[in-house]
Amino acid sequence: MSQAFVREMDDQWLSDVAPTVQALIRFLTMENNGIGVYEKKTYTTSDGKEIHEMSNGLGYYKNAQNQWEIYK
């Protein structure tokens, strides 16, 4: 098979995802084997973090470097 048709998937990490909710949804859906992930609600913690609670059961926020992290 020609190398032109062989494409290795680039691994992407959560911290590499663009700092938009839409990009986060795309990434999480891809990580979930194509099963759609959606935002359930958004809230702000007492320390000012905006948490995006997703249908996969986890919350996500952007850190000081504007990168996504899992809220614990």
TIKOL-550968 format. One record per residue: residue in three letters; chain; x, y, z of N, C-alpha, C in turn. Coordinates in steps of 0.001 Angstrom, whole numbers, plus 500000, padded with zeros to 6 digits. Layout:
{resn: Ala&chain: A&n.xx: X&n.yy: Y&n.zz: Z&ca.xx: X&ca.yy: Y&ca.zz: Z&c.xx: X&c.yy: Y&c.zz: Z}
...
***
This chain:
{resn: Met&chain: A&n.xx: 500843&n.yy: 498826&n.zz: 500000&ca.xx: 500000&ca.yy: 500000&ca.zz: 500000&c.xx: 500890&c.yy: 501239&c.zz: 500000}
{resn: Ser&chain: A&n.xx: 500482&n.yy: 502201&n.zz: 499262&ca.xx: 501231&ca.yy: 503440&ca.zz: 499146&c.xx: 501241&c.yy: 504185&c.zz: 500476}
{resn: Gln&chain: A&n.xx: 502362&n.yy: 504811&n.zz: 500785&ca.xx: 502475&ca.yy: 505610&ca.zz: 501994&c.xx: 501483&c.yy: 506769&c.zz: 501983}
{resn: Ala&chain: A&n.xx: 501063&n.yy: 507199&n.zz: 500813&ca.xx: 500119&ca.yy: 508310&ca.zz: 500715&c.xx: 498782&c.yy: 507966&c.zz: 501360}
{resn: Phe&chain: A&n.xx: 498474&n.yy: 506678&n.zz: 501439&ca.xx: 497186&ca.yy: 506270&ca.zz: 501992&c.xx: 497277&c.yy: 505814&c.zz: 503443}
{resn: Val&chain: A&n.xx: 498490&n.yy: 505733&n.zz: 503967&ca.xx: 498669&ca.yy: 505326&ca.zz: 505352&c.xx: 498828&c.yy: 506592&c.zz: 506181}
{resn: Arg&chain: A&n.xx: 497921&n.yy: 506777&n.zz: 507121&ca.xx: 497979&ca.yy: 507971&ca.zz: 507947&c.xx: 497946&c.yy: 507556&c.zz: 509405}
{resn: Glu&chain: A&n.xx: 498974&n.yy: 507922&n.zz: 510110&ca.xx: 498971&ca.yy: 507647&ca.zz: 511533&c.xx: 498286&c.yy: 508799&c.zz: 512239}
{resn: Met&chain: A&n.xx: 497476&n.yy: 508443&n.zz: 513213&ca.xx: 496752&ca.yy: 509458&ca.zz: 513947&c.xx: 497694&c.yy: 510150&c.zz: 514919}
{resn: Asp&chain: A&n.xx: 497684&n.yy: 511459&n.zz: 514899&ca.xx: 498493&ca.yy: 512215&ca.zz: 515837&c.xx: 497816&c.yy: 512183&c.zz: 517196}
{resn: Asp&chain: A&n.xx: 498577&n.yy: 511787&n.zz: 518213&ca.xx: 498016&ca.yy: 511810&ca.zz: 519553&c.xx: 497878&c.yy: 513247&c.zz: 520005}
{resn: Gln&chain: A&n.xx: 496741&n.yy: 513563&n.zz: 520565&ca.xx: 496495&ca.yy: 514898&ca.zz: 521082&c.xx: 496176&c.yy: 514769&c.zz: 522560}
{resn: Trp&chain: A&n.xx: 496711&n.yy: 515653&n.zz: 523349&ca.xx: 496483&ca.yy: 515659&ca.zz: 524780&c.xx: 495468&c.yy: 516743&c.zz: 525111}
{resn: Leu&chain: A&n.xx: 494808&n.yy: 516600&n.zz: 526237&ca.xx: 493816&ca.yy: 517577&ca.zz: 526660&c.xx: 494408&c.yy: 518984&c.zz: 526691}
{resn: Ser&chain: A&n.xx: 495642&n.yy: 519104&n.zz: 527150&ca.xx: 496282&ca.yy: 520426&ca.zz: 527241&c.xx: 496582&c.yy: 521030&c.zz: 525868}
{resn: Asp&chain: A&n.xx: 496519&n.yy: 520218&n.zz: 524807&ca.xx: 496772&ca.yy: 520708&ca.zz: 523439&c.xx: 495506&c.yy: 521212&c.zz: 522748}
{resn: Val&chain: A&n.xx: 494352&n.yy: 520948&n.zz: 523335&ca.xx: 493074&ca.yy: 521312&ca.zz: 522720&c.xx: 492893&c.yy: 522833&c.zz: 522791}
{resn: Ala&chain: A&n.xx: 492405&n.yy: 523405&n.zz: 521715&ca.xx: 492141&ca.yy: 524849&ca.zz: 521683&c.xx: 491225&c.yy: 525228&c.zz: 522856}
{resn: Pro&chain: A&n.xx: 491370&n.yy: 526426&n.zz: 523401&ca.xx: 490620&ca.yy: 526809&ca.zz: 524608&c.xx: 489178&c.yy: 527244&c.zz: 524349}
{resn: Thr&chain: A&n.xx: 488467&n.yy: 526470&n.zz: 523519&ca.xx: 487049&ca.yy: 526739&ca.zz: 523284&c.xx: 486248&c.yy: 525506&c.zz: 523685}
{resn: Val&chain: A&n.xx: 485013&n.yy: 525722&n.zz: 524074&ca.xx: 484154&ca.yy: 524605&ca.zz: 524471&c.xx: 483919&c.yy: 523679&c.zz: 523273}
{resn: Gln&chain: A&n.xx: 483751&n.yy: 524256&n.zz: 522092&ca.xx: 483515&ca.yy: 523435&ca.zz: 520902&c.xx: 484703&c.yy: 522515&c.zz: 520622}
{resn: Ala&chain: A&n.xx: 485924&n.yy: 523023&n.zz: 520779&ca.xx: 487118&ca.yy: 522195&ca.zz: 520582&c.xx: 487191&c.yy: 521106&c.zz: 521642}
{resn: Leu&chain: A&n.xx: 486814&n.yy: 521429&n.zz: 522872&ca.xx: 486794&ca.yy: 520436&ca.zz: 523945&c.xx: 485787&c.yy: 519335&c.zz: 523625}
{resn: Ile&chain: A&n.xx: 484606&n.yy: 519709&n.zz: 523165&ca.xx: 483579&ca.yy: 518728&ca.zz: 522808&c.xx: 484077&c.yy: 517816&c.zz: 521693}
{resn: Arg&chain: A&n.xx: 484710&n.yy: 518387&n.zz: 520673&ca.xx: 485257&ca.yy: 517581&ca.zz: 519569&c.xx: 486279&c.yy: 516577&c.zz: 520082}
{resn: Phe&chain: A&n.xx: 487195&n.yy: 517053&n.zz: 520937&ca.xx: 488242&ca.yy: 516194&ca.zz: 521493&c.xx: 487638&c.yy: 515069&c.zz: 522331}
{resn: Leu&chain: A&n.xx: 486705&n.yy: 515413&n.zz: 523225&ca.xx: 486114&ca.yy: 514403&ca.zz: 524096&c.xx: 485295&c.yy: 513388&c.zz: 523308}
{resn: Thr&chain: A&n.xx: 484618&n.yy: 513822&n.zz: 522269&ca.xx: 483863&ca.yy: 512901&ca.zz: 521409&c.xx: 484813&c.yy: 511938&c.zz: 520715}
{resn: Met&chain: A&n.xx: 485934&n.yy: 512448&n.zz: 520222&ca.xx: 486924&ca.yy: 511585&ca.zz: 519573&c.xx: 487488&c.yy: 510575&c.zz: 520575}
{resn: Glu&chain: A&n.xx: 487771&n.yy: 511027&n.zz: 521793&ca.xx: 488298&ca.yy: 510143&ca.zz: 522831&c.xx: 487263&c.yy: 509109&c.zz: 523276}
{resn: Asn&chain: A&n.xx: 485996&n.yy: 509401&n.zz: 523046&ca.xx: 484897&ca.yy: 508533&ca.zz: 523442&c.xx: 484451&c.yy: 507647&c.zz: 522272}
{resn: Asn&chain: A&n.xx: 485374&n.yy: 507334&n.zz: 521376&ca.xx: 485116&ca.yy: 506471&ca.zz: 520215&c.xx: 483987&c.yy: 506986&c.zz: 519331}
{resn: Gly&chain: A&n.xx: 483896&n.yy: 508318&n.zz: 519216&ca.xx: 482920&ca.yy: 508921&ca.zz: 518320&c.xx: 481535&c.yy: 509108&c.zz: 518908}
{resn: Ile&chain: A&n.xx: 481342&n.yy: 508641&n.zz: 520125&ca.xx: 480048&ca.yy: 508829&ca.zz: 520781&c.xx: 480003&c.yy: 510255&c.zz: 521319}
{resn: Gly&chain: A&n.xx: 478981&n.yy: 510989&n.zz: 520934&ca.xx: 478892&ca.yy: 512408&ca.zz: 521255&c.xx: 478966&c.yy: 512726&c.zz: 522739}
{resn: Val&chain: A&n.xx: 479761&n.yy: 513720&n.zz: 523068&ca.xx: 479853&ca.yy: 514256&ca.zz: 524417&c.xx: 479315&c.yy: 515678&c.zz: 524336}
{resn: Tyr&chain: A&n.xx: 478551&n.yy: 516094&n.zz: 525332&ca.xx: 477985&ca.yy: 517432&ca.zz: 525308&c.xx: 478129&c.yy: 518078&c.zz: 526687}
{resn: Glu&chain: A&n.xx: 477977&n.yy: 519378&n.zz: 526705&ca.xx: 478063&ca.yy: 520130&ca.zz: 527953&c.xx: 476728&c.yy: 520069&c.zz: 528678}
{resn: Lys&chain: A&n.xx: 476761&n.yy: 519649&n.zz: 529948&ca.xx: 475542&ca.yy: 519564&ca.zz: 530744&c.xx: 475259&c.yy: 520872&c.zz: 531465}
{resn: Lys&chain: A&n.xx: 476287&n.yy: 521455&n.zz: 532061&ca.xx: 476115&ca.yy: 522736&ca.zz: 532735&c.xx: 477472&c.yy: 523390&c.zz: 532953}
{resn: Thr&chain: A&n.xx: 477411&n.yy: 524672&n.zz: 533263&ca.xx: 478606&ca.yy: 525454&ca.zz: 533558&c.xx: 478362&c.yy: 526180&c.zz: 534872}
{resn: Tyr&chain: A&n.xx: 479385&n.yy: 526201&n.zz: 535713&ca.xx: 479277&ca.yy: 526942&ca.zz: 536968&c.xx: 480650&c.yy: 527488&c.zz: 537333}
{resn: Thr&chain: A&n.xx: 480669&n.yy: 528431&n.zz: 538249&ca.xx: 481918&ca.yy: 529042&ca.zz: 538696&c.xx: 482155&c.yy: 528661&c.zz: 540151}
{resn: Thr&chain: A&n.xx: 483380&n.yy: 528221&n.zz: 540444&ca.xx: 483735&ca.yy: 527846&ca.zz: 541812&c.xx: 484022&c.yy: 529097&c.zz: 542634}
{resn: Ser&chain: A&n.xx: 484157&n.yy: 528910&n.zz: 543932&ca.xx: 484431&ca.yy: 530040&ca.zz: 544824&c.xx: 485791&c.yy: 530687&c.zz: 544539}
{resn: Asp&chain: A&n.xx: 486704&n.yy: 529921&n.zz: 543934&ca.xx: 488017&ca.yy: 530501&ca.zz: 543602&c.xx: 488065&c.yy: 531032&c.zz: 542165}
{resn: Gly&chain: A&n.xx: 486900&n.yy: 531125&n.zz: 541499&ca.xx: 486813&ca.yy: 531778&ca.zz: 540198&c.xx: 486997&c.yy: 530898&c.zz: 538973}
{resn: Lys&chain: A&n.xx: 487114&n.yy: 529589&n.zz: 539145&ca.xx: 487259&ca.yy: 528704&ca.zz: 537986&c.xx: 485896&c.yy: 528460&c.zz: 537346}
{resn: Glu&chain: A&n.xx: 485837&n.yy: 528613&n.zz: 536040&ca.xx: 484610&ca.yy: 528299&ca.zz: 535308&c.xx: 484665&c.yy: 526826&c.zz: 534912}
{resn: Ile&chain: A&n.xx: 483776&n.yy: 526032&n.zz: 535508&ca.xx: 483774&ca.yy: 524581&ca.zz: 535302&c.xx: 482712&c.yy: 524234&c.zz: 534274}
{resn: His&chain: A&n.xx: 483117&n.yy: 523438&n.zz: 533288&ca.xx: 482206&ca.yy: 522943&ca.zz: 532260&c.xx: 481980&c.yy: 521466&c.zz: 532555}
{resn: Glu&chain: A&n.xx: 480802&n.yy: 521154&n.zz: 533074&ca.xx: 480467&ca.yy: 519771&ca.zz: 533387&c.xx: 479962&c.yy: 519098&c.zz: 532115}
{resn: Met&chain: A&n.xx: 480598&n.yy: 518000&n.zz: 531745&ca.xx: 480305&ca.yy: 517333&ca.zz: 530492&c.xx: 479545&c.yy: 516025&c.zz: 530732}
{resn: Ser&chain: A&n.xx: 478942&n.yy: 515520&n.zz: 529677&ca.xx: 478137&ca.yy: 514299&ca.zz: 529768&c.xx: 478966&c.yy: 513056&c.zz: 530048}
{resn: Asn&chain: A&n.xx: 480294&n.yy: 513158&n.zz: 529979&ca.xx: 481141&ca.yy: 512012&ca.zz: 530302&c.xx: 481376&c.yy: 511893&c.zz: 531806}
{resn: Gly&chain: A&n.xx: 480749&n.yy: 512791&n.zz: 532594&ca.xx: 480844&ca.yy: 512706&ca.zz: 534041&c.xx: 481965&c.yy: 513515&c.zz: 534652}
{resn: Leu&chain: A&n.xx: 482742&n.yy: 514206&n.zz: 533840&ca.xx: 483857&ca.yy: 514994&ca.zz: 534351&c.xx: 483620&c.yy: 516481&c.zz: 534124}
{resn: Gly&chain: A&n.xx: 484311&n.yy: 517281&n.zz: 534927&ca.xx: 484293&ca.yy: 518727&ca.zz: 534760&c.xx: 485632&c.yy: 519194&c.zz: 534237}
{resn: Tyr&chain: A&n.xx: 485622&n.yy: 520229&n.zz: 533431&ca.xx: 486840&ca.yy: 520755&ca.zz: 532821&c.xx: 486900&c.yy: 522262&c.zz: 533011}
{resn: Tyr&chain: A&n.xx: 488110&n.yy: 522791&n.zz: 533157&ca.xx: 488306&ca.yy: 524226&ca.zz: 533273&c.xx: 489605&c.yy: 524603&c.zz: 532570}
{resn: Lys&chain: A&n.xx: 489764&n.yy: 525901&n.zz: 532304&ca.xx: 491001&ca.yy: 526390&ca.zz: 531692&c.xx: 491909&c.yy: 526931&c.zz: 532792}
{resn: Asn&chain: A&n.xx: 493155&n.yy: 526475&n.zz: 532792&ca.xx: 494116&ca.yy: 526914&ca.zz: 533802&c.xx: 494686&c.yy: 528295&c.zz: 533453}
{resn: Ala&chain: A&n.xx: 495663&n.yy: 528751&n.zz: 534207&ca.xx: 496260&ca.yy: 530077&ca.zz: 534012&c.xx: 496942&c.yy: 530212&c.zz: 532652}
{resn: Gln&chain: A&n.xx: 497335&n.yy: 529091&n.zz: 532054&ca.xx: 497963&ca.yy: 529098&ca.zz: 530727&c.xx: 496925&c.yy: 528927&c.zz: 529617}
{resn: Asn&chain: A&n.xx: 495640&n.yy: 529008&n.zz: 529977&ca.xx: 494536&ca.yy: 528879&ca.zz: 529032&c.xx: 494485&c.yy: 527489&c.zz: 528382}
{resn: Gln&chain: A&n.xx: 494857&n.yy: 526475&n.zz: 529155&ca.xx: 494823&ca.yy: 525083&ca.zz: 528705&c.xx: 493755&c.yy: 524343&c.zz: 529511}
{resn: Trp&chain: A&n.xx: 493104&n.yy: 523387&n.zz: 528867&ca.xx: 492072&ca.yy: 522599&ca.zz: 529538&c.xx: 492685&c.yy: 521661&c.zz: 530569}
{resn: Glu&chain: A&n.xx: 492006&n.yy: 521527&n.zz: 531702&ca.xx: 492371&ca.yy: 520561&ca.zz: 532723&c.xx: 491090&c.yy: 519946&c.zz: 533269}
{resn: Ile&chain: A&n.xx: 491238&n.yy: 518767&n.zz: 533861&ca.xx: 490105&ca.yy: 518110&ca.zz: 534505&c.xx: 489957&c.yy: 518695&c.zz: 535906}
{resn: Tyr&chain: A&n.xx: 488740&n.yy: 519051&n.zz: 536264&ca.xx: 488465&ca.yy: 519607&ca.zz: 537590&c.xx: 488311&c.yy: 518460&c.zz: 538572}
{resn: Lys&chain: A&n.xx: 489035&n.yy: 518519&n.zz: 539663&ca.xx: 488998&ca.yy: 517437&ca.zz: 540668&c.xx: 488380&c.yy: 517937&c.zz: 541938}
***
